[in-house]
Amino acid sequence: QVQLVESGGGLVQPGGSLRLSCAASGIFFSIYVLGWYRQAPGKQRELVAFITSDGSTNYADSVKGRFTISRDNAKITVTLQMDSLKPEDTAVYYCNARRPAAPNNYWGQGTQVTVSS
C-alpha cells in the first residue's frame, strides 16, 4: 500500500520559514518524480515545485528563489524548504509522487501552511 505522509506545516509570520517533509512508503521511490502542490481556499490546486529522479528541479514562478525542493532516496523523503514566506503562500500543501510514463500517481493527505501576522 502506497502512503505519502506530510509534516511540517503550521503558522508562520510573513518573512519566516517553514520546512515541509514527505515520507513515502510502498513505492520504488528513486524512479518517481516528486512534487509539492498547494491549494488555497477557492482556488485550484497548483504545482509549487518538482524534482526528477536525476535531481532536476522546476519551480513555479511565484516561489522561485524562495523555495527549495530536495529528495533523499535513502531516507525515502522529499522536502520543501520555504523561506521569505508571504501571506499568499497560505494554502494546504500536498506531496505528490508520479511515475514517468505510467499511470502511477499518488498524493499525500495535505498539510496546512498559514502565513499571517
C-alpha contacts under 8 A as a table, 3 or more apart, distances in Angstrom:
res1	aa1	res2	aa2	distance
1	Q	25	S	7.66
1	Q	26	G	5.39
2	V	24	A	7.44
2	V	25	S	5.65
2	V	26	G	4.32
2	V	27	I	6.20
2	V	106	Y	7.61
3	Q	23	A	7.95
3	Q	24	A	5.65
3	Q	25	S	5.26
3	Q	26	G	6.47
3	Q	106	Y	7.98
3	Q	108	G	7.05
4	L	22	C	6.23
4	L	23	A	5.65
4	L	24	A	4.58
4	L	25	S	6.69
4	L	95	C	6.91
4	L	96	N	7.72
4	L	106	Y	7.55
4	L	107	W	6.38
4	L	108	G	4.58
4	L	109	Q	7.51
5	V	22	C	5.29
5	V	23	A	5.25
5	V	24	A	6.56
5	V	95	C	7.79
5	V	108	G	5.52
5	V	109	Q	6.80
5	V	110	G	8.00
6	E	20	L	6.93
6	E	21	S	5.55
6	E	22	C	4.28
6	E	23	A	6.56
6	E	94	Y	7.38
6	E	95	C	6.67
6	E	108	G	6.43
6	E	109	Q	7.15
6	E	110	G	6.34
6	E	111	T	6.24
7	S	20	L	5.74
7	S	21	S	5.31
7	S	22	C	6.41
7	S	111	T	6.51
8	G	18	L	6.99
8	G	19	R	5.79
8	G	20	L	4.54
8	G	21	S	6.23
8	G	111	T	7.47
9	G	18	L	7.03
9	G	19	R	7.46
9	G	20	L	6.23
9	G	111	T	5.43
9	G	112	Q	5.34
9	G	113	V	5.00
9	G	114	T	7.98
10	G	18	L	7.90
10	G	111	T	7.98
10	G	112	Q	6.10
10	G	113	V	5.04
10	G	114	T	6.10
11	L	113	V	6.16
11	L	114	T	4.73
11	L	115	V	5.91
11	L	116	S	7.14
12	V	16	G	6.01
12	V	17	S	7.15
12	V	18	L	7.53
12	V	113	V	7.89
12	V	114	T	6.31
12	V	115	V	5.01
12	V	116	S	6.30
12	V	117	S	7.65
13	Q	16	G	5.50
13	Q	85	L	7.65
13	Q	115	V	5.39
13	Q	116	S	5.01
13	Q	117	S	4.98
14	P	84	S	6.98
14	P	85	L	5.38
14	P	86	K	5.08
14	P	87	P	6.33
14	P	115	V	5.75
14	P	116	S	6.00
14	P	117	S	6.49
15	G	83	D	7.03
15	G	84	S	4.15
15	G	85	L	4.86
15	G	86	K	6.36
16	G	83	D	6.14
16	G	84	S	5.47
16	G	85	L	5.49
17	S	81	Q	7.52
17	S	82	M	5.39
17	S	83	D	4.38
17	S	84	S	6.22
17	S	85	L	6.17
18	L	81	Q	6.25
18	L	82	M	5.21
18	L	83	D	6.71
19	R	79	T	6.97
19	R	80	L	5.72
19	R	81	Q	4.52
19	R	82	M	5.92
20	L	79	T	5.55
20	L	80	L	5.02
20	L	81	Q	6.41
20	L	82	M	7.86
21	S	77	T	6.72
21	S	78	V	5.84
21	S	79	T	4.42
21	S	80	L	6.44
22	C	77	T	5.39
22	C	78	V	5.25
22	C	79	T	6.29
22	C	95	C	6.32
22	C	108	G	7.96
23	A	76	I	6.08
23	A	77	T	4.60
23	A	78	V	6.85
24	A	27	I	7.31
24	A	29	F	7.41
24	A	76	I	5.76
24	A	77	T	6.17
25	S	29	F	7.90
25	S	76	I	7.48
28	F	31	I	6.33
28	F	32	Y	7.27
29	F	32	Y	5.59
29	F	73	N	6.64
29	F	76	I	6.38
30	S	53	S	5.91
30	S	73	N	5.64
30	S	76	I	7.97
31	I	52	T	7.98
31	I	53	S	5.27
31	I	99	R	6.78
31	I	100	P	7.99
32	Y	52	T	6.89
32	Y	53	S	5.98
32	Y	97	A	5.98
32	Y	98	R	5.42
32	Y	99	R	4.66
32	Y	100	P	6.78
33	V	50	F	6.88
33	V	51	I	5.83
33	V	52	T	4.52
33	V	53	S	5.92
33	V	97	A	5.78
33	V	98	R	5.17
33	V	99	R	6.14
33	V	100	P	6.97
34	L	50	F	5.50
34	L	51	I	5.39
34	L	52	T	6.48
34	L	78	V	7.02
34	L	95	C	7.46
34	L	96	N	5.67
34	L	97	A	4.66
34	L	98	R	6.43
35	G	47	L	7.55
35	G	48	V	7.47
35	G	49	A	5.60
35	G	50	F	3.95
35	G	51	I	6.29
35	G	95	C	5.89
35	G	96	N	4.93
35	G	97	A	6.40
36	W	47	L	6.38
36	W	48	V	5.45
36	W	49	A	5.44
36	W	50	F	6.30
36	W	80	L	7.51
36	W	93	Y	6.69
36	W	94	Y	5.58
36	W	95	C	4.77
36	W	96	N	6.02
37	Y	45	R	6.54
37	Y	46	E	5.41
37	Y	47	L	4.39
37	Y	48	V	4.99
37	Y	49	A	7.07
37	Y	93	Y	5.65
37	Y	94	Y	5.08
37	Y	95	C	6.49
37	Y	96	N	7.35
38	R	45	R	5.45
38	R	46	E	5.48
38	R	47	L	6.59
38	R	48	V	6.63
38	R	91	A	5.81
38	R	92	V	5.40
38	R	93	Y	4.26
38	R	94	Y	5.86
39	Q	43	K	6.25
39	Q	44	Q	5.95
39	Q	45	R	4.31
39	Q	46	E	6.34
39	Q	91	A	5.22
39	Q	92	V	5.31
39	Q	93	Y	6.61
40	A	43	K	5.37
40	A	44	Q	7.29
40	A	45	R	7.38
40	A	90	T	6.53
40	A	91	A	4.24
40	A	92	V	6.37
41	P	91	A	7.13
47	L	50	F	7.83
47	L	59	Y	7.94
47	L	60	A	6.65
48	V	59	Y	5.89
48	V	60	A	5.22
48	V	63	V	7.12
49	A	57	T	7.15
49	A	58	N	5.47
49	A	59	Y	4.32
49	A	60	A	6.16
49	A	69	I	6.68
50	F	57	T	5.66
50	F	58	N	5.46
50	F	59	Y	6.76
50	F	69	I	6.96
51	I	54	D	7.98
51	I	55	G	5.71
51	I	56	S	5.45
51	I	57	T	4.41
51	I	58	N	6.62
51	I	69	I	6.86
51	I	70	S	7.01
51	I	71	R	7.54
52	T	55	G	5.16
52	T	56	S	5.27
52	T	57	T	6.56
53	S	56	S	7.46
55	G	70	S	7.82
55	G	71	R	7.75
57	T	69	I	7.32
59	Y	63	V	6.58
59	Y	64	K	5.82
60	A	63	V	5.65
60	A	64	K	6.33
61	D	64	K	5.32
63	V	66	R	5.41
63	V	67	F	5.65
64	K	67	F	6.25
65	G	68	T	7.80
66	R	82	M	6.15
66	R	83	D	5.12
66	R	84	S	6.02
66	R	85	L	7.64
67	F	80	L	6.71
67	F	81	Q	5.47
67	F	82	M	4.48
67	F	83	D	5.99
68	T	80	L	5.63
68	T	81	Q	5.03
68	T	82	M	6.62
69	I	78	V	7.25
69	I	79	T	5.65
69	I	80	L	4.55
69	I	81	Q	6.37
70	S	78	V	5.74
70	S	79	T	5.29
70	S	80	L	6.61
71	R	76	I	7.62
71	R	77	T	5.84
71	R	78	V	4.29
71	R	79	T	6.17
72	D	75	K	5.41
72	D	76	I	5.74
72	D	77	T	5.39
72	D	78	V	6.33
73	N	76	I	4.70
73	N	77	T	6.62
82	M	85	L	6.59
85	L	89	D	6.49
85	L	115	V	6.73
86	K	89	D	5.40
86	K	90	T	7.60
86	K	115	V	6.11
87	P	90	T	5.65
87	P	114	T	7.35
87	P	115	V	4.69
87	P	116	S	5.83
88	E	115	V	7.56
89	D	113	V	7.57
89	D	114	T	7.45
89	D	115	V	6.69
90	T	112	Q	7.81
90	T	113	V	5.39
90	T	114	T	4.58
90	T	115	V	5.45
91	A	112	Q	6.08
91	A	113	V	5.52
91	A	114	T	6.61
92	V	110	G	5.84
92	V	111	T	5.35
92	V	112	Q	4.36
92	V	113	V	5.98
93	Y	110	G	5.27
93	Y	111	T	5.25
93	Y	112	Q	6.21
93	Y	113	V	6.95
94	Y	107	W	6.74
94	Y	108	G	5.72
94	Y	109	Q	6.65
94	Y	110	G	4.43
94	Y	111	T	6.61
95	C	107	W	5.78
95	C	108	G	5.15
95	C	109	Q	7.92
95	C	110	G	6.97
96	N	105	N	7.24
96	N	106	Y	5.62
96	N	107	W	4.69
96	N	108	G	6.51
97	A	105	N	5.78
97	A	106	Y	5.18
97	A	107	W	6.65
98	R	103	P	7.93
98	R	104	N	5.83
98	R	105	N	4.41
98	R	106	Y	6.40
99	R	102	A	5.61
99	R	103	P	7.08
99	R	104	N	5.42
99	R	105	N	6.52
